[in-house]
């Protein structure tokens, strides 16, 4: 009898397992995978190439694991359960590199990779060297990771080490430190970016150090609406939304280099339509763009700034316009340094500012200077 019960238990267990697998199989085939994993802001992995080389090397199974995970119908639900157990039940400090802090919100541990920082600094130096013969005033700065301002020590980003490396490589140019003009409240709690409405002190510091004698104007702050940044989707746990704010700076005219016509075409400084896209931060100057020109029609002096920047510069540039008649934004992630003379006329005696977030300095290959 016991043997029969044991056998029946095994049969029932197997049947339940088969039913669960069968139901999941049907659901995975019935519910299509979206073209974009919105919460994670990326496209799902594609089915790997089925070749003998891929199978023998093990790359097929590794890529298949990613494919199967991305195309699982209840992916976000299980990601949330995993995050809850990791952070709330086991009280771990992070979940897959993501942390939660009371005052800075959700972030990602990013260490200061000394080798990468040095290589990126060398690339910045090579870009700056091309402008030295034009009698330019060259400055550089770094946007510290928001973990710097957490209420407790967050291992990873080391601003002191970063500044030491940059000084060693870029010591021939003037460094502008902005960390004392920032705080935990300067950044969005669900995103890596800073809040434009909270960085007037940063703009004032930069304008002062570059000797413009200008300060950001007292302009009205508008709200584009609530959003949840890139870290919220990666964490997969319920988090309070941020409010995207932008400063209404008068007198600015903006033109963008069209990748289709290779001509500059006028457009809005704040593209509110992009706020509802994959990355709400694309509201600022249309997000990733190779070249942008901002002209200040209310400028009292004729002075130009060439801003080598990443996404942080998109929201910073309008606040710097009070000190310049023209600002040219250059994103070397999307245009090669060698192509700049075709589109940009560098005016001798102008200011040049290289300012990047720590993520860019940790990724030297991303800047096209070679």
C-alpha positions in Angstrom: 0.0 0.0 0.0 2.8 2.4 0.9 4.5 1.6 -2.4 1.2 2.3 -4.2 0.9 5.7 -2.4 4.5 6.5 -3.2 4.0 5.7 -6.8 0.7 7.7 -7.0 2.5 10.7 -5.3 5.2 10.5 -8.0 2.7 10.3 -10.8 0.7 13.3 -9.4 3.9 15.3 -9.0 4.9 14.6 -12.6 1.5 15.4 -13.8 1.4 18.8 -12.0 4.9 19.6 -13.4 3.8 18.7 -16.9 0.6 20.8 -16.6 2.6 23.8 -15.3 5.2 23.5 -18.1 2.4 22.9 -20.7 0.5 26.0 -19.5 3.6 28.2 -19.6 4.5 26.8 -23.0 1.0 27.7 -24.4 1.1 31.1 -22.8 4.5 31.9 -24.0 3.4 31.1 -27.6 0.0 32.8 -27.2 1.3 36.0 -25.7 3.7 37.7 -28.1 6.9 39.3 -26.7 6.9 43.0 -27.1 9.4 44.5 -29.6 10.9 46.6 -26.7 11.1 45.6 -23.0 9.9 49.0 -21.9 10.7 48.6 -18.2 14.3 47.8 -19.1 14.6 50.1 -22.1 16.1 47.5 -24.4 15.0 45.1 -27.1 14.6 41.4 -26.2 17.4 39.0 -27.1 17.0 37.3 -30.5 17.1 33.6 -31.1 20.8 32.7 -31.4 22.4 31.4 -34.6 22.2 27.6 -34.7 25.6 26.5 -35.9 28.0 23.7 -34.9 30.6 26.3 -33.9 28.1 28.1 -31.6 27.0 24.8 -30.1 30.6 23.4 -29.5 31.8 26.7 -28.0 28.9 27.0 -25.6 27.8 30.4 -26.9 24.5 29.0 -28.3 23.3 27.9 -24.9 24.5 31.1 -23.2 22.6 33.2 -25.8 19.6 30.9 -25.7 19.3 31.4 -21.9 19.1 35.2 -22.5 16.5 34.6 -25.3 14.4 32.3 -23.2 14.5 34.7 -20.2 13.6 37.8 -22.3 10.7 36.0 -24.0 9.1 34.5 -20.8 5.6 35.8 -20.5 5.8 36.6 -16.8 9.3 38.0 -16.9 8.5 41.3 -15.0 6.4 39.5 -12.3 9.3 37.1 -11.5 11.8 39.9 -11.7 9.8 41.7 -9.0 9.5 38.7 -6.8 13.3 38.2 -7.1 14.0 41.8 -6.2 11.6 41.7 -3.2 13.2 38.5 -1.8 16.7 39.9 -2.4 16.2 43.4 -0.9 13.3 43.1 1.5 13.5 39.5 2.8 17.2 38.9 2.8 18.1 42.6 3.3 20.9 42.4 0.8 22.7 45.7 -0.1 21.9 45.4 -3.8 20.1 43.3 -6.4 22.3 42.6 -9.5 24.2 45.8 -8.8 21.2 48.0 -8.1 20.9 49.6 -4.7 18.2 51.6 -2.8 19.0 54.7 -0.8 16.6 56.9 1.2 17.9 60.2 -0.1 19.2 59.4 -3.6 16.7 56.6 -4.5 17.6 53.8 -6.8 21.1 53.6 -8.4 23.6 51.3 -9.8 27.0 50.5 -8.3 29.6 51.8 -10.8 33.2 51.5 -9.7 35.9 54.0 -10.8 37.8 51.8 -13.2 41.3 53.5 -13.1 42.3 52.0 -16.5 39.2 53.1 -18.2 39.2 56.6 -16.7 42.8 57.1 -17.9 42.0 55.9 -21.4 39.0 58.1 -21.6 41.0 61.1 -20.3 43.6 60.4 -23.0 40.8 60.6 -25.6 39.6 63.9 -24.2 43.2 65.1 -24.3 43.6 64.2 -27.9 40.3 66.1 -28.7 41.5 69.1 -26.7 44.9 69.0 -28.5 43.2 69.7 -31.8 42.0 73.0 -30.5 45.1 74.3 -28.8 46.3 76.1 -31.9 43.2 78.1 -32.0 43.9 79.9 -28.7 41.0 78.3 -27.0 40.2 78.5 -23.2 39.9 74.8 -22.4 38.2 73.4 -19.3 37.0 70.0 -18.1 34.7 68.6 -15.5 33.0 65.4 -14.3 29.5 64.8 -13.1 29.9 62.6 -10.1 27.7 59.5 -9.7 24.7 60.3 -7.4 25.8 57.5 -5.0 28.4 60.1 -3.9 25.6 61.8 -2.0 23.9 58.8 -0.5 23.3 58.8 3.3 25.5 55.8 3.7 28.7 54.7 2.0 28.1 53.2 -1.4 31.1 51.2 -2.6 32.0 51.8 -6.2 32.5 55.3 -7.5 35.4 57.1 -6.0 35.4 60.8 -6.9 38.8 61.4 -5.4 40.4 58.7 -7.5 38.6 59.9 -10.6 39.8 63.5 -10.1 43.4 62.3 -9.4 43.5 60.3 -12.7 42.0 63.2 -14.7 44.4 65.7 -13.2 47.3 63.5 -14.1 46.3 63.2 -17.8 44.5 66.6 -18.3 46.7 68.7 -16.0 47.4 71.2 -18.8 43.8 72.3 -18.8 41.7 73.9 -16.0 39.5 71.6 -14.0 36.2 72.8 -12.7 34.9 70.9 -9.7 31.1 70.9 -9.4 30.5 68.3 -6.6 30.0 70.9 -3.9 27.3 72.5 -6.0 25.4 69.2 -6.1 23.5 67.2 -3.5 21.2 64.2 -3.1 18.3 66.3 -4.2 20.0 67.3 -7.4 19.2 63.9 -9.0 16.1 62.1 -9.9 15.5 59.2 -7.5 14.6 56.6 -10.3 17.2 57.7 -12.8 20.9 58.5 -13.1 20.4 62.0 -14.4 20.2 65.3 -12.6 17.1 67.5 -12.4 17.6 70.6 -14.5 15.6 72.7 -12.0 18.1 71.8 -9.3 21.4 72.5 -11.0 21.4 76.3 -11.3 24.3 76.3 -8.8 26.3 74.0 -11.1 25.7 76.3 -14.1 26.6 79.3 -12.0 29.9 77.6 -10.9 30.8 76.8 -14.5 30.0 80.2 -15.8 32.0 81.8 -13.0 35.1 79.6 -13.5 35.0 80.2 -17.2 35.0 83.9 -16.5 31.8 84.9 -18.2 30.5 87.2 -15.4 27.0 85.8 -16.0 24.6 83.8 -13.8 21.7 81.7 -14.8 18.5 83.7 -15.0 15.5 83.3 -12.7 13.3 81.6 -15.2 10.0 79.7 -14.7 10.1 76.0 -14.1 7.7 73.9 -16.0 6.6 70.2 -15.4 6.4 67.7 -18.2 4.8 65.1 -16.0 5.6 62.1 -13.8 8.0 59.4 -15.0 10.0 56.5 -13.7 13.6 56.4 -14.8 15.8 53.6 -16.1 16.6 52.3 -12.6 13.0 51.8 -11.7 12.5 49.4 -14.6 15.6 47.5 -13.8 14.8 47.2 -10.2 11.3 45.7 -11.0 9.8 46.9 -7.6 7.2 49.6 -7.1 8.8 53.0 -6.6 7.4 56.5 -6.4 7.5 58.4 -9.6 9.7 61.4 -10.3 8.5 64.7 -11.8 10.3 65.8 -14.9 11.0 69.5 -14.7 12.5 71.9 -17.2 13.5 75.6 -17.1 11.8 77.9 -19.6 14.8 79.9 -20.8 13.7 82.8 -23.1 15.5 83.9 -26.3 17.0 80.6 -27.3 17.0 79.3 -30.9 18.1 75.7 -31.5 19.2 73.9 -34.6 20.1 70.2 -35.0 22.4 68.5 -37.5 20.2 66.3 -39.6 21.7 62.9 -40.3 19.7 62.7 -43.5 20.5 66.0 -45.1 23.7 66.8 -43.1 22.3 70.3 -42.7 21.3 72.1 -39.5 17.6 72.3 -39.1 15.7 74.3 -36.4 13.7 72.6 -33.7 12.5 72.9 -30.1 14.8 73.2 -27.2 12.4 71.0 -25.2 10.7 68.3 -27.3 7.8 67.4 -25.0 6.6 64.7 -27.5 9.7 62.7 -26.6 8.8 62.7 -23.0 6.4 59.8 -23.6 9.0 57.8 -25.6 11.4 55.1 -24.4 13.6 57.6 -22.5 11.7 60.6 -21.1 15.0 62.4 -20.7 15.1 62.8 -24.5 12.8 65.8 -23.7 16.0 67.8 -23.4 17.4 68.8 -26.8 15.9 65.6 -28.4 18.2 63.3 -26.5 21.2 61.7 -28.4 22.3 64.1 -31.2 25.8 64.5 -32.8 25.7 68.3 -33.1 23.4 71.0 -31.8 23.7 74.8 -31.9 22.0 77.0 -29.4 21.9 80.8 -30.1 21.0 83.3 -27.5 19.2 86.2 -29.2 19.2 88.1 -25.9 22.9 87.9 -25.3 24.7 91.1 -24.5 28.1 89.9 -25.5 29.4 87.9 -28.5 31.1 84.9 -26.9 31.0 81.2 -27.9 31.2 78.0 -26.0 32.0 74.5 -27.5 30.4 72.0 -25.1 31.7 68.4 -25.5 29.1 66.5 -23.6 26.9 63.5 -22.9 23.2 63.4 -21.9 23.9 65.5 -18.8 24.9 68.3 -21.1 21.5 68.3 -22.7 19.9 69.8 -19.7 22.9 71.9 -18.6 23.4 73.8 -21.9 20.3 76.0 -21.7 21.3 77.2 -18.3 24.8 78.1 -19.6 23.3 80.2 -22.4 23.1 83.3 -20.2 26.9 83.7 -20.6 27.1 83.1 -24.3 25.7 84.2 -27.6 26.2 80.8 -29.1 26.8 77.3 -27.7 27.8 74.4 -29.9 27.1 71.0 -28.3 29.3 68.2 -29.6 28.6 64.5 -28.7 31.6 62.4 -29.7 29.5 59.3 -29.1 27.7 60.0 -32.3 30.2 61.9 -34.5 33.9 61.3 -35.0 36.3 64.0 -34.0 37.9 64.0 -37.5 34.5 65.1 -39.0 34.0 68.1 -36.9 35.8 70.6 -39.2 33.2 69.8 -41.9 30.4 71.1 -39.6 31.9 73.3 -36.9 33.9 76.6 -37.4 35.8 76.9 -34.2 36.2 80.6 -33.4 39.6 81.4 -31.9 39.5 82.7 -28.3 36.3 80.9 -27.5 35.7 78.6 -24.5 35.7 74.8 -24.6 34.2 72.6 -21.9 34.5 68.8 -21.7 32.0 67.5 -19.2 30.9 63.9 -18.9 29.3 61.7 -16.3 31.2 58.9 -14.6 29.6 56.3 -16.9 31.3 57.8 -20.0 34.7 58.0 -18.2 34.3 54.3 -17.4 33.7 53.5 -21.1 36.7 54.8 -23.2 35.7 53.2 -26.5 32.5 55.2 -26.7 34.2 58.5 -27.6 35.1 58.6 -31.3 38.4 60.4 -31.2 40.3 58.0 -33.4 
